Amino acid sequence: MGSFTATNGQMMTDKMMADLESIYAAGEFPPDEYSVGEVIHGTPRSLSPEGSSVLSVKVPLAMKRAIQAEAERENTTPSTLVRSIIARHMIET
């Protein structure tokens, strides 16, 4: 079972994440957590206050397939996965 450190410093395990996923999927909130407004389904209008822009990057077909497969494993989109990889790289350099 894997674990990681959340951005707030809390250690999270795969089991903790699965438990949270089940709670949220049921339309509920964990203890001591509440909603501050209605849930709005769909893609955010903007990823930042200054807006967003399309960046086209050519990658080998095998890399595209690997990105798509990893995004599916992480239950996210290829765009979100690549943005997080780029952001992590920018922070580390």
PDB file of N, CA, C and O in Angstrom:
ATOM      1  N   MET A   1       0.859  -1.180   0.000  1.00  0.00           N
ATOM      2  CA  MET A   1       0.000   0.000   0.000  1.00  0.00           C
ATOM      3  C   MET A   1       0.895   1.228   0.000  1.00  0.00           C
ATOM      4  O   MET A   1       1.830   1.303   0.797  1.00  0.00           O
ATOM      5  N   GLY A   2       0.633   2.193  -0.873  1.00  0.00           N
ATOM      6  CA  GLY A   2       1.442   3.385  -0.977  1.00  0.00           C
ATOM      7  C   GLY A   2       0.965   4.494  -0.067  1.00  0.00           C
ATOM      8  O   GLY A   2      -0.145   4.464   0.465  1.00  0.00           O
ATOM      9  N   SER A   3       1.841   5.477   0.094  1.00  0.00           N
ATOM     10  CA  SER A   3       1.478   6.659   0.860  1.00  0.00           C
ATOM     11  C   SER A   3       2.177   7.863   0.253  1.00  0.00           C
ATOM     12  O   SER A   3       3.167   7.722  -0.466  1.00  0.00           O
ATOM     13  N   PHE A   4       1.664   9.035   0.543  1.00  0.00           N
ATOM     14  CA  PHE A   4       2.264  10.269   0.063  1.00  0.00           C
ATOM     15  C   PHE A   4       1.923  11.375   1.034  1.00  0.00           C
ATOM     16  O   PHE A   4       1.059  11.217   1.897  1.00  0.00           O
ATOM     17  N   THR A   5       2.608  12.499   0.889  1.00  0.00           N
ATOM     18  CA  THR A   5       2.347  13.650   1.734  1.00  0.00           C
ATOM     19  C   THR A   5       1.497  14.643   0.958  1.00  0.00           C
ATOM     20  O   THR A   5       1.881  15.068  -0.132  1.00  0.00           O
ATOM     21  N   ALA A   6       0.350  15.017   1.506  1.00  0.00           N
ATOM     22  CA  ALA A   6      -0.541  15.997   0.873  1.00  0.00           C
ATOM     23  C   ALA A   6       0.097  17.382   0.956  1.00  0.00           C
ATOM     24  O   ALA A   6       1.053  17.586   1.704  1.00  0.00           O
ATOM     25  N   THR A   7      -0.431  18.325   0.190  1.00  0.00           N
ATOM     26  CA  THR A   7       0.141  19.671   0.177  1.00  0.00           C
ATOM     27  C   THR A   7       0.078  20.345   1.536  1.00  0.00           C
ATOM     28  O   THR A   7       0.857  21.259   1.805  1.00  0.00           O
ATOM     29  N   ASN A   8      -0.837  19.911   2.401  1.00  0.00           N
ATOM     30  CA  ASN A   8      -0.922  20.500   3.741  1.00  0.00           C
ATOM     31  C   ASN A   8      -0.013  19.782   4.739  1.00  0.00           C
ATOM     32  O   ASN A   8      -0.025  20.102   5.928  1.00  0.00           O
ATOM     33  N   GLY A   9       0.789  18.797   4.255  1.00  0.00           N
ATOM     34  CA  GLY A   9       1.722  18.089   5.111  1.00  0.00           C
ATOM     35  C   GLY A   9       1.186  16.807   5.714  1.00  0.00           C
ATOM     36  O   GLY A   9       1.942  16.066   6.342  1.00  0.00           O
ATOM     37  N   GLN A  10      -0.103  16.521   5.540  1.00  0.00           N
ATOM     38  CA  GLN A  10      -0.697  15.318   6.108  1.00  0.00           C
ATOM     39  C   GLN A  10      -0.278  14.095   5.291  1.00  0.00           C
ATOM     40  O   GLN A  10      -0.318  14.113   4.061  1.00  0.00           O
ATOM     41  N   MET A  11       0.125  13.033   5.994  1.00  0.00           N
ATOM     42  CA  MET A  11       0.439  11.777   5.325  1.00  0.00           C
ATOM     43  C   MET A  11      -0.876  11.088   4.932  1.00  0.00           C
ATOM     44  O   MET A  11      -1.790  10.981   5.749  1.00  0.00           O
ATOM     45  N   MET A  12      -0.964  10.634   3.710  1.00  0.00           N
ATOM     46  CA  MET A  12      -2.154   9.960   3.202  1.00  0.00           C
ATOM     47  C   MET A  12      -1.754   8.590   2.676  1.00  0.00           C
ATOM     48  O   MET A  12      -0.714   8.445   2.034  1.00  0.00           O
ATOM     49  N   THR A  13      -2.578   7.591   2.947  1.00  0.00           N
ATOM     50  CA  THR A  13      -2.356   6.246   2.422  1.00  0.00           C
ATOM     51  C   THR A  13      -3.383   5.958   1.331  1.00  0.00           C
ATOM     52  O   THR A  13      -4.374   6.673   1.185  1.00  0.00           O
ATOM     53  N   ASP A  14      -3.131   4.913   0.582  1.00  0.00           N
ATOM     54  CA  ASP A  14      -4.098   4.498  -0.445  1.00  0.00           C
ATOM     55  C   ASP A  14      -5.459   4.191   0.189  1.00  0.00           C
ATOM     56  O   ASP A  14      -6.500   4.520  -0.380  1.00  0.00           O
ATOM     57  N   LYS A  15      -5.447   3.560   1.366  1.00  0.00           N
ATOM     58  CA  LYS A  15      -6.705   3.241   2.036  1.00  0.00           C
ATOM     59  C   LYS A  15      -7.456   4.512   2.422  1.00  0.00           C
ATOM     60  O   LYS A  15      -8.672   4.599   2.252  1.00  0.00           O
ATOM     61  N   MET A  16      -6.721   5.502   2.945  1.00  0.00           N
ATOM     62  CA  MET A  16      -7.370   6.770   3.315  1.00  0.00           C
ATOM     63  C   MET A  16      -8.002   7.415   2.084  1.00  0.00           C
ATOM     64  O   MET A  16      -9.120   7.924   2.154  1.00  0.00           O
ATOM     65  N   MET A  17      -7.293   7.393   0.963  1.00  0.00           N
ATOM     66  CA  MET A  17      -7.818   7.988  -0.266  1.00  0.00           C
ATOM     67  C   MET A  17      -9.046   7.217  -0.750  1.00  0.00           C
ATOM     68  O   MET A  17     -10.023   7.828  -1.182  1.00  0.00           O
ATOM     69  N   ALA A  18      -9.009   5.895  -0.683  1.00  0.00           N
ATOM     70  CA  ALA A  18     -10.161   5.083  -1.105  1.00  0.00           C
ATOM     71  C   ALA A  18     -11.368   5.361  -0.213  1.00  0.00           C
ATOM     72  O   ALA A  18     -12.498   5.438  -0.694  1.00  0.00           O
ATOM     73  N   ASP A  19     -11.120   5.512   1.090  1.00  0.00           N
ATOM     74  CA  ASP A  19     -12.225   5.816   2.011  1.00  0.00           C
ATOM     75  C   ASP A  19     -12.841   7.170   1.676  1.00  0.00           C
ATOM     76  O   ASP A  19     -14.063   7.307   1.635  1.00  0.00           O
ATOM     77  N   LEU A  20     -11.991   8.176   1.437  1.00  0.00           N
ATOM     78  CA  LEU A  20     -12.500   9.510   1.075  1.00  0.00           C
ATOM     79  C   LEU A  20     -13.277   9.451  -0.237  1.00  0.00           C
ATOM     80  O   LEU A  20     -14.338  10.061  -0.371  1.00  0.00           O
ATOM     81  N   GLU A  21     -12.733   8.706  -1.207  1.00  0.00           N
ATOM     82  CA  GLU A  21     -13.413   8.590  -2.501  1.00  0.00           C
ATOM     83  C   GLU A  21     -14.812   8.007  -2.324  1.00  0.00           C
ATOM     84  O   GLU A  21     -15.765   8.476  -2.947  1.00  0.00           O
ATOM     85  N   SER A  22     -14.936   6.992  -1.482  1.00  0.00           N
ATOM     86  CA  SER A  22     -16.247   6.377  -1.234  1.00  0.00           C
ATOM     87  C   SER A  22     -17.216   7.362  -0.592  1.00  0.00           C
ATOM     88  O   SER A  22     -18.389   7.424  -0.960  1.00  0.00           O
ATOM     89  N   ILE A  23     -16.715   8.126   0.364  1.00  0.00           N
ATOM     90  CA  ILE A  23     -17.562   9.112   1.050  1.00  0.00           C
ATOM     91  C   ILE A  23     -18.048  10.172   0.058  1.00  0.00           C
ATOM     92  O   ILE A  23     -19.237  10.487   0.002  1.00  0.00           O
ATOM     93  N   TYR A  24     -17.107  10.719  -0.726  1.00  0.00           N
ATOM     94  CA  TYR A  24     -17.483  11.757  -1.693  1.00  0.00           C
ATOM     95  C   TYR A  24     -18.405  11.201  -2.784  1.00  0.00           C
ATOM     96  O   TYR A  24     -19.341  11.877  -3.210  1.00  0.00           O
ATOM     97  N   ALA A  25     -18.139   9.962  -3.237  1.00  0.00           N
ATOM     98  CA  ALA A  25     -18.976   9.349  -4.276  1.00  0.00           C
ATOM     99  C   ALA A  25     -20.407   9.177  -3.798  1.00  0.00           C
ATOM    100  O   ALA A  25     -21.339   9.187  -4.603  1.00  0.00           O
ATOM    101  N   ALA A  26     -20.587   9.020  -2.490  1.00  0.00           N
ATOM    102  CA  ALA A  26     -21.927   8.885  -1.917  1.00  0.00           C
ATOM    103  C   ALA A  26     -22.597  10.244  -1.731  1.00  0.00           C
ATOM    104  O   ALA A  26     -23.727  10.334  -1.250  1.00  0.00           O
ATOM    105  N   GLY A  27     -21.874  11.310  -2.124  1.00  0.00           N
ATOM    106  CA  GLY A  27     -22.443  12.650  -1.985  1.00  0.00           C
ATOM    107  C   GLY A  27     -22.394  13.172  -0.564  1.00  0.00           C
ATOM    108  O   GLY A  27     -23.162  14.061  -0.196  1.00  0.00           O
ATOM    109  N   GLU A  28     -21.501  12.628   0.228  1.00  0.00           N
ATOM    110  CA  GLU A  28     -21.368  13.040   1.622  1.00  0.00           C
ATOM    111  C   GLU A  28     -20.004  13.678   1.856  1.00  0.00           C
ATOM    112  O   GLU A  28     -19.163  13.703   0.958  1.00  0.00           O
ATOM    113  N   PHE A  29     -19.790  14.192   3.059  1.00  0.00           N
ATOM    114  CA  PHE A  29     -18.521  14.783   3.442  1.00  0.00           C
ATOM    115  C   PHE A  29     -17.968  14.042   4.653  1.00  0.00           C
ATOM    116  O   PHE A  29     -18.732  13.554   5.486  1.00  0.00           O
ATOM    117  N   PRO A  30     -16.641  13.954   4.753  1.00  0.00           N
ATOM    118  CA  PRO A  30     -16.050  13.320   5.939  1.00  0.00           C
ATOM    119  C   PRO A  30     -16.381  14.137   7.192  1.00  0.00           C
ATOM    120  O   PRO A  30     -16.779  15.297   7.087  1.00  0.00           O
ATOM    121  N   PRO A  31     -16.216  13.532   8.381  1.00  0.00           N
ATOM    122  CA  PRO A  31     -16.457  14.277   9.622  1.00  0.00           C
ATOM    123  C   PRO A  31     -15.614  15.558   9.654  1.00  0.00           C
ATOM    124  O   PRO A  31     -14.478  15.573   9.180  1.00  0.00           O
ATOM    125  N   ASP A  32     -16.172  16.613  10.206  1.00  0.00           N
ATOM    126  CA  ASP A  32     -15.489  17.914  10.324  1.00  0.00           C
ATOM    127  C   ASP A  32     -15.247  18.603   8.982  1.00  0.00           C
ATOM    128  O   ASP A  32     -14.455  19.543   8.910  1.00  0.00           O
ATOM    129  N   GLU A  33     -15.910  18.156   7.928  1.00  0.00           N
ATOM    130  CA  GLU A  33     -15.780  18.814   6.637  1.00  0.00           C
ATOM    131  C   GLU A  33     -17.176  19.158   6.147  1.00  0.00           C
ATOM    132  O   GLU A  33     -18.118  18.399   6.375  1.00  0.00           O
ATOM    133  N   TYR A  34     -17.315  20.283   5.484  1.00  0.00           N
ATOM    134  CA  TYR A  34     -18.623  20.700   5.003  1.00  0.00           C
ATOM    135  C   TYR A  34     -18.470  21.488   3.712  1.00  0.00           C
ATOM    136  O   TYR A  34     -17.372  21.923   3.367  1.00  0.00           O
ATOM    137  N   SER A  35     -19.559  21.666   3.015  1.00  0.00           N
ATOM    138  CA  SER A  35     -19.577  22.419   1.776  1.00  0.00           C
ATOM    139  C   SER A  35     -19.862  23.882   2.059  1.00  0.00           C
ATOM    140  O   SER A  35     -20.657  24.218   2.936  1.00  0.00           O
ATOM    141  N   VAL A  36     -19.202  24.744   1.304  1.00  0.00           N
ATOM    142  CA  VAL A  36     -19.466  26.177   1.448  1.00  0.00           C
ATOM    143  C   VAL A  36     -20.357  26.691   0.322  1.00  0.00           C
ATOM    144  O   VAL A  36     -20.620  27.891   0.234  1.00  0.00           O
ATOM    145  N   GLY A  37     -20.815  25.799  -0.527  1.00  0.00           N
ATOM    146  CA  GLY A  37     -21.685  26.207  -1.622  1.00  0.00           C
ATOM    147  C   GLY A  37     -22.105  24.996  -2.429  1.00  0.00           C
ATOM    148  O   GLY A  37     -21.714  23.867  -2.130  1.00  0.00           O
ATOM    149  N   GLU A  38     -22.894  25.237  -3.441  1.00  0.00           N
ATOM    150  CA  GLU A  38     -23.367  24.133  -4.250  1.00  0.00           C
ATOM    151  C   GLU A  38     -22.245  23.571  -5.128  1.00  0.00           C
ATOM    152  O   GLU A  38     -21.313  24.288  -5.492  1.00  0.00           O
ATOM    153  N   VAL A  39     -22.346  22.300  -5.460  1.00  0.00           N
ATOM    154  CA  VAL A  39     -21.383  21.663  -6.338  1.00  0.00           C
ATOM    155  C   VAL A  39     -21.728  22.034  -7.766  1.00  0.00           C
ATOM    156  O   VAL A  39     -22.875  21.901  -8.193  1.00  0.00           O
ATOM    157  N   ILE A  40     -20.731  22.500  -8.503  1.00  0.00           N
ATOM    158  CA  ILE A  40     -20.925  22.860  -9.906  1.00  0.00           C
ATOM    159  C   ILE A  40     -20.157  21.843 -10.730  1.00  0.00           C
ATOM    160  O   ILE A  40     -18.929  21.790 -10.662  1.00  0.00           O
ATOM    161  N   HIS A  41     -20.865  21.035 -11.508  1.00  0.00           N
ATOM    162  CA  HIS A  41     -20.234  19.997 -12.306  1.00  0.00           C
ATOM    163  C   HIS A  41     -19.699  20.585 -13.604  1.00  0.00           C
ATOM    164  O   HIS A  41     -20.281  21.510 -14.170  1.00  0.00           O
ATOM    165  N   GLY A  42     -18.591  20.039 -14.061  1.00  0.00           N
ATOM    166  CA  GLY A  42     -18.016  20.474 -15.326  1.00  0.00           C
ATOM    167  C   GLY A  42     -16.604  20.992 -15.149  1.00  0.00           C
ATOM    168  O   GLY A  42     -16.046  20.960 -14.052  1.00  0.00           O
ATOM    169  N   THR A  43     -16.039  21.466 -16.237  1.00  0.00           N
ATOM    170  CA  THR A  43     -14.675  21.971 -16.256  1.00  0.00           C
ATOM    171  C   THR A  43     -14.636  23.408 -15.734  1.00  0.00           C
ATOM    172  O   THR A  43     -15.517  24.207 -16.049  1.00  0.00           O
ATOM    173  N   PRO A  44     -13.614  23.737 -14.938  1.00  0.00           N
ATOM    174  CA  PRO A  44     -13.511  25.121 -14.474  1.00  0.00           C
ATOM    175  C   PRO A  44     -13.376  26.073 -15.655  1.00  0.00           C
ATOM    176  O   PRO A  44     -12.765  25.735 -16.669  1.00  0.00           O
ATOM    177  N   ARG A  45     -13.939  27.241 -15.519  1.00  0.00           N
ATOM    178  CA  ARG A  45     -13.858  28.221 -16.601  1.00  0.00           C
ATOM    179  C   ARG A  45     -12.426  28.655 -16.855  1.00  0.00           C
ATOM    180  O   ARG A  45     -12.045  28.910 -17.997  1.00  0.00           O
ATOM    181  N   SER A  46     -11.648  28.737 -15.819  1.00  0.00           N
ATOM    182  CA  SER A  46     -10.272  29.177 -15.969  1.00  0.00           C
ATOM    183  C   SER A  46      -9.413  28.493 -14.919  1.00  0.00           C
ATOM    184  O   SER A  46      -9.854  28.277 -13.790  1.00  0.00           O
ATOM    185  N   LEU A  47      -8.210  28.159 -15.287  1.00  0.00           N
ATOM    186  CA  LEU A  47      -7.296  27.510 -14.359  1.00  0.00           C
ATOM    187  C   LEU A  47      -6.526  28.520 -13.522  1.00  0.00           C
ATOM    188  O   LEU A  47      -5.879  28.150 -12.542  1.00  0.00           O
ATOM    189  N   SER A  48      -6.590  29.777 -13.897  1.00  0.00           N
ATOM    190  CA  SER A  48      -5.906  30.819 -13.141  1.00  0.00           C
ATOM    191  C   SER A  48      -6.630  32.135 -13.368  1.00  0.00           C
ATOM    192  O   SER A  48      -7.410  32.261 -14.312  1.00  0.00           O
ATOM    193  N   PRO A  49      -6.376  33.126 -12.500  1.00  0.00           N
ATOM    194  CA  PRO A  49      -7.044  34.424 -12.666  1.00  0.00           C
ATOM    195  C   PRO A  49      -6.736  35.093 -14.002  1.00  0.00           C
ATOM    196  O   PRO A  49      -7.547  35.860 -14.520  1.00  0.00           O
ATOM    197  N   GLU A  50      -5.569  34.801 -14.551  1.00  0.00           N
ATOM    198  CA  GLU A  50      -5.199  35.423 -15.828  1.00  0.00           C
ATOM    199  C   GLU A  50      -5.664  34.628 -17.035  1.00  0.00           C
ATOM    200  O   GLU A  50      -5.358  34.992 -18.171  1.00  0.00           O
ATOM    201  N   GLY A  51      -6.402  33.542 -16.804  1.00  0.00           N
ATOM    202  CA  GLY A  51      -6.914  32.740 -17.907  1.00  0.00           C
ATOM    203  C   GLY A  51      -5.990  31.584 -18.232  1.00  0.00           C
ATOM    204  O   GLY A  51      -5.049  31.306 -17.490  1.00  0.00           O
ATOM    205  N   SER A  52      -6.254  30.924 -19.318  1.00  0.00           N
ATOM    206  CA  SER A  52      -5.423  29.797 -19.735  1.00  0.00           C
ATOM    207  C   SER A  52      -5.234  29.853 -21.244  1.00  0.00           C
ATOM    208  O   SER A  52      -5.946  30.565 -21.952  1.00  0.00           O
ATOM    209  N   SER A  53      -4.267  29.091 -21.714  1.00  0.00           N
ATOM    210  CA  SER A  53      -3.940  29.071 -23.126  1.00  0.00           C
ATOM    211  C   SER A  53      -3.578  27.652 -23.522  1.00  0.00           C
ATOM    212  O   SER A  53      -3.119  26.867 -22.692  1.00  0.00           O
ATOM    213  N   VAL A  54      -3.779  27.328 -24.771  1.00  0.00           N
ATOM    214  CA  VAL A  54      -3.435  26.003 -25.280  1.00  0.00           C
ATOM    215  C   VAL A  54      -1.958  25.988 -25.644  1.00  0.00           C
ATOM    216  O   VAL A  54      -1.459  26.904 -26.296  1.00  0.00           O
ATOM    217  N   LEU A  55      -1.263  24.937 -25.215  1.00  0.00           N
ATOM    218  CA  LEU A  55       0.128  24.707 -25.567  1.00  0.00           C
ATOM    219  C   LEU A  55       0.181  23.384 -26.306  1.00  0.00           C
ATOM    220  O   LEU A  55      -0.098  22.338 -25.720  1.00  0.00           O
ATOM    221  N   SER A  56       0.529  23.411 -27.571  1.00  0.00           N
ATOM    222  CA  SER A  56       0.611  22.174 -28.362  1.00  0.00           C
ATOM    223  C   SER A  56       2.036  21.648 -28.318  1.00  0.00           C
ATOM    224  O   SER A  56       2.996  22.377 -28.568  1.00  0.00           O
ATOM    225  N   VAL A  57       2.152  20.371 -27.995  1.00  0.00           N
ATOM    226  CA  VAL A  57       3.459  19.728 -27.918  1.00  0.00           C
ATOM    227  C   VAL A  57       3.380  18.416 -28.664  1.00  0.00           C
ATOM    228  O   VAL A  57       2.473  17.618 -28.424  1.00  0.00           O
ATOM    229  N   LYS A  58       4.329  18.178 -29.577  1.00  0.00           N
ATOM    230  CA  LYS A  58       4.364  16.906 -30.282  1.00  0.00           C
ATOM    231  C   LYS A  58       5.178  15.922 -29.463  1.00  0.00           C
ATOM    232  O   LYS A  58       6.291  16.218 -29.028  1.00  0.00           O
ATOM    233  N   VAL A  59       4.599  14.740 -29.262  1.00  0.00           N
ATOM    234  CA  VAL A  59       5.281  13.671 -28.533  1.00  0.00           C
ATOM    235  C   VAL A  59       5.176  12.397 -29.366  1.00  0.00           C
ATOM    236  O   VAL A  59       4.263  12.259 -30.180  1.00  0.00           O
ATOM    237  N   PRO A  60       6.104  11.470 -29.166  1.00  0.00           N
ATOM    238  CA  PRO A  60       5.990  10.190 -29.872  1.00  0.00           C
ATOM    239  C   PRO A  60       4.684   9.493 -29.486  1.00  0.00           C
ATOM    240  O   PRO A  60       4.185   9.667 -28.374  1.00  0.00           O
ATOM    241  N   LEU A  61       4.139   8.709 -30.408  1.00  0.00           N
ATOM    242  CA  LEU A  61       2.876   8.022 -30.147  1.00  0.00           C
ATOM    243  C   LEU A  61       2.945   7.148 -28.902  1.00  0.00           C
ATOM    244  O   LEU A  61       1.974   7.069 -28.149  1.00  0.00           O
ATOM    245  N   ALA A  62       4.072   6.493 -28.677  1.00  0.00           N
ATOM    246  CA  ALA A  62       4.208   5.646 -27.488  1.00  0.00           C
ATOM    247  C   ALA A  62       4.104   6.488 -26.216  1.00  0.00           C
ATOM    248  O   ALA A  62       3.509   6.049 -25.231  1.00  0.00           O
ATOM    249  N   MET A  63       4.676   7.688 -26.230  1.00  0.00           N
ATOM    250  CA  MET A  63       4.594   8.561 -25.062  1.00  0.00           C
ATOM    251  C   MET A  63       3.156   9.019 -24.843  1.00  0.00           C
ATOM    252  O   MET A  63       2.697   9.088 -23.703  1.00  0.00           O
ATOM    253  N   LYS A  64       2.443   9.332 -25.919  1.00  0.00           N
ATOM    254  CA  LYS A  64       1.045   9.745 -25.788  1.00  0.00           C
ATOM    255  C   LYS A  64       0.221   8.622 -25.172  1.00  0.00           C
ATOM    256  O   LYS A  64      -0.604   8.861 -24.289  1.00  0.00           O
ATOM    257  N   ARG A  65       0.446   7.396 -25.638  1.00  0.00           N
ATOM    258  CA  ARG A  65      -0.281   6.258 -25.071  1.00  0.00           C
ATOM    259  C   ARG A  65       0.066   6.075 -23.593  1.00  0.00           C
ATOM    260  O   ARG A  65      -0.807   5.768 -22.781  1.00  0.00           O
ATOM    261  N   ALA A  66       1.332   6.262 -23.248  1.00  0.00           N
ATOM    262  CA  ALA A  66       1.754   6.126 -21.849  1.00  0.00           C
ATOM    263  C   ALA A  66       1.104   7.205 -20.983  1.00  0.00           C
ATOM    264  O   ALA A  66       0.683   6.930 -19.860  1.00  0.00           O
ATOM    265  N   ILE A  67       1.020   8.424 -21.499  1.00  0.00           N
ATOM    266  CA  ILE A  67       0.377   9.523 -20.764  1.00  0.00           C
ATOM    267  C   ILE A  67      -1.100   9.213 -20.563  1.00  0.00           C
ATOM    268  O   ILE A  67      -1.632   9.394 -19.468  1.00  0.00           O
ATOM    269  N   GLN A  68      -1.764   8.746 -21.618  1.00  0.00           N
ATOM    270  CA  GLN A  68      -3.177   8.405 -21.504  1.00  0.00           C
ATOM    271  C   GLN A  68      -3.403   7.271 -20.506  1.00  0.00           C
ATOM    272  O   GLN A  68      -4.354   7.313 -19.725  1.00  0.00           O
ATOM    273  N   ALA A  69      -2.538   6.262 -20.528  1.00  0.00           N
ATOM    274  CA  ALA A  69      -2.676   5.132 -19.611  1.00  0.00           C
ATOM    275  C   ALA A  69      -2.451   5.577 -18.168  1.00  0.00           C
ATOM    276  O   ALA A  69      -3.185   5.170 -17.268  1.00  0.00           O
ATOM    277  N   GLU A  70      -1.434   6.414 -17.949  1.00  0.00           N
ATOM    278  CA  GLU A  70      -1.162   6.905 -16.594  1.00  0.00           C
ATOM    279  C   GLU A  70      -2.307   7.770 -16.093  1.00  0.00           C
ATOM    280  O   GLU A  70      -2.684   7.682 -14.925  1.00  0.00           O
ATOM    281  N   ALA A  71      -2.865   8.605 -16.967  1.00  0.00           N
ATOM    282  CA  ALA A  71      -3.999   9.449 -16.580  1.00  0.00           C
ATOM    283  C   ALA A  71      -5.186   8.570 -16.164  1.00  0.00           C
ATOM    284  O   ALA A  71      -5.863   8.875 -15.181  1.00  0.00           O
ATOM    285  N   GLU A  72      -5.440   7.499 -16.894  1.00  0.00           N
ATOM    286  CA  GLU A  72      -6.528   6.584 -16.531  1.00  0.00           C
ATOM    287  C   GLU A  72      -6.260   5.939 -15.176  1.00  0.00           C
ATOM    288  O   GLU A  72      -7.166   5.823 -14.351  1.00  0.00           O
ATOM    289  N   ARG A  73      -5.004   5.515 -14.943  1.00  0.00           N
ATOM    290  CA  ARG A  73      -4.660   4.899 -13.648  1.00  0.00           C
ATOM    291  C   ARG A  73      -4.876   5.886 -12.503  1.00  0.00           C
ATOM    292  O   ARG A  73      -5.291   5.496 -11.412  1.00  0.00           O
ATOM    293  N   GLU A  74      -4.592   7.172 -12.758  1.00  0.00           N
ATOM    294  CA  GLU A  74      -4.747   8.192 -11.723  1.00  0.00           C
ATOM    295  C   GLU A  74      -6.148   8.799 -11.712  1.00  0.00           C
ATOM    296  O   GLU A  74      -6.430   9.717 -10.942  1.00  0.00           O
ATOM    297  N   ASN A  75      -7.028   8.274 -12.579  1.00  0.00           N
ATOM    298  CA  ASN A  75      -8.410   8.747 -12.668  1.00  0.00           C
ATOM    299  C   ASN A  75      -8.464  10.250 -12.929  1.00  0.00           C
ATOM    300  O   ASN A  75      -9.183  10.987 -12.254  1.00  0.00           O
ATOM    301  N   THR A  76      -7.697  10.684 -13.913  1.00  0.00           N
ATOM    302  CA  THR A  76      -7.657  12.095 -14.288  1.00  0.00           C
ATOM    303  C   THR A  76      -7.577  12.188 -15.803  1.00  0.00           C
ATOM    304  O   THR A  76      -7.649  11.169 -16.491  1.00  0.00           O
ATOM    305  N   THR A  77      -7.432  13.380 -16.323  1.00  0.00           N
ATOM    306  CA  THR A  77      -7.304  13.570 -17.767  1.00  0.00           C
ATOM    307  C   THR A  77      -5.837  13.707 -18.141  1.00  0.00           C
ATOM    308  O   THR A  77      -5.016  14.072 -17.300  1.00  0.00           O
ATOM    309  N   PRO A  78      -5.495  13.415 -19.401  1.00  0.00           N
ATOM    310  CA  PRO A  78      -4.114  13.627 -19.829  1.00  0.00           C
ATOM    311  C   PRO A  78      -3.664  15.077 -19.619  1.00  0.00           C
ATOM    312  O   PRO A  78      -2.521  15.314 -19.227  1.00  0.00           O
ATOM    313  N   SER A  79      -4.539  16.039 -19.872  1.00  0.00           N
ATOM    314  CA  SER A  79      -4.178  17.449 -19.691  1.00  0.00           C
ATOM    315  C   SER A  79      -3.833  17.750 -18.240  1.00  0.00           C
ATOM    316  O   SER A  79      -2.832  18.410 -17.963  1.00  0.00           O
ATOM    317  N   THR A  80      -4.657  17.269 -17.313  1.00  0.00           N
ATOM    318  CA  THR A  80      -4.399  17.504 -15.902  1.00  0.00           C
ATOM    319  C   THR A  80      -3.098  16.838 -15.479  1.00  0.00           C
ATOM    320  O   THR A  80      -2.315  17.425 -14.731  1.00  0.00           O
ATOM    321  N   LEU A  81      -2.862  15.619 -15.949  1.00  0.00           N
ATOM    322  CA  LEU A  81      -1.631  14.910 -15.621  1.00  0.00           C
ATOM    323  C   LEU A  81      -0.408  15.689 -16.115  1.00  0.00           C
ATOM    324  O   LEU A  81       0.542  15.900 -15.361  1.00  0.00           O
ATOM    325  N   VAL A  82      -0.433  16.110 -17.372  1.00  0.00           N
ATOM    326  CA  VAL A  82       0.712  16.834 -17.941  1.00  0.00           C
ATOM    327  C   VAL A  82       0.908  18.170 -17.234  1.00  0.00           C
ATOM    328  O   VAL A  82       2.044  18.567 -16.977  1.00  0.00           O
ATOM    329  N   ARG A  83      -0.185  18.872 -16.915  1.00  0.00           N
ATOM    330  CA  ARG A  83      -0.035  20.136 -16.169  1.00  0.00           C
ATOM    331  C   ARG A  83       0.647  19.901 -14.828  1.00  0.00           C
ATOM    332  O   ARG A  83       1.510  20.680 -14.422  1.00  0.00           O
ATOM    333  N   SER A  84       0.256  18.814 -14.131  1.00  0.00           N
ATOM    334  CA  SER A  84       0.863  18.551 -12.826  1.00  0.00           C
ATOM    335  C   SER A  84       2.335  18.179 -12.971  1.00  0.00           C
ATOM    336  O   SER A  84       3.145  18.549 -12.121  1.00  0.00           O
ATOM    337  N   ILE A  85       2.696  17.458 -14.025  1.00  0.00           N
ATOM    338  CA  ILE A  85       4.098  17.104 -14.267  1.00  0.00           C
ATOM    339  C   ILE A  85       4.910  18.365 -14.548  1.00  0.00           C
ATOM    340  O   ILE A  85       6.009  18.527 -14.018  1.00  0.00           O
ATOM    341  N   ILE A  86       4.378  19.249 -15.375  1.00  0.00           N
ATOM    342  CA  ILE A  86       5.076  20.501 -15.685  1.00  0.00           C
ATOM    343  C   ILE A  86       5.216  21.353 -14.433  1.00  0.00           C
ATOM    344  O   ILE A  86       6.290  21.894 -14.170  1.00  0.00           O
ATOM    345  N   ALA A  87       4.141  21.477 -13.658  1.00  0.00           N
ATOM    346  CA  ALA A  87       4.197  22.290 -12.439  1.00  0.00           C
ATOM    347  C   ALA A  87       5.218  21.720 -11.468  1.00  0.00           C
ATOM    348  O   ALA A  87       5.989  22.476 -10.877  1.00  0.00           O
ATOM    349  N   ARG A  88       5.240  20.409 -11.290  1.00  0.00           N
ATOM    350  CA  ARG A  88       6.215  19.769 -10.390  1.00  0.00           C
ATOM    351  C   ARG A  88       7.641  20.064 -10.858  1.00  0.00           C
ATOM    352  O   ARG A  88       8.515  20.368 -10.046  1.00  0.00           O
ATOM    353  N   HIS A  89       7.869  19.974 -12.160  1.00  0.00           N
ATOM    354  CA  HIS A  89       9.193  20.260 -12.708  1.00  0.00           C
ATOM    355  C   HIS A  89       9.583  21.729 -12.453  1.00  0.00           C
ATOM    356  O   HIS A  89      10.716  22.023 -12.072  1.00  0.00           O
ATOM    357  N   MET A  90       8.637  22.628 -12.669  1.00  0.00           N
ATOM    358  CA  MET A  90       8.929  24.062 -12.482  1.00  0.00           C
ATOM    359  C   MET A  90       9.257  24.370 -11.021  1.00  0.00           C
ATOM    360  O   MET A  90      10.103  25.218 -10.738  1.00  0.00           O
ATOM    361  N   ILE A  91       8.590  23.683 -10.095  1.00  0.00           N
ATOM    362  CA  ILE A  91       8.838  23.895  -8.661  1.00  0.00           C
ATOM    363  C   ILE A  91      10.215  23.358  -8.280  1.00  0.00           C
ATOM    364  O   ILE A  91      10.928  23.974  -7.489  1.00  0.00           O
ATOM    365  N   GLU A  92      10.586  22.211  -8.842  1.00  0.00           N
ATOM    366  CA  GLU A  92      11.833  21.552  -8.470  1.00  0.00           C
ATOM    367  C   GLU A  92      13.068  22.195  -9.074  1.00  0.00           C
ATOM    368  O   GLU A  92      14.180  21.960  -8.599  1.00  0.00           O
ATOM    369  N   THR A  93      12.895  23.002 -10.111  1.00  0.00           N
ATOM    370  CA  THR A  93      14.085  23.600 -10.754  1.00  0.00           C
ATOM    371  C   THR A  93      14.294  25.023 -10.313  1.00  0.00           C
ATOM    372  O   THR A  93      15.243  25.673 -10.753  1.00  0.00           O
TER     373      THR A  93
END
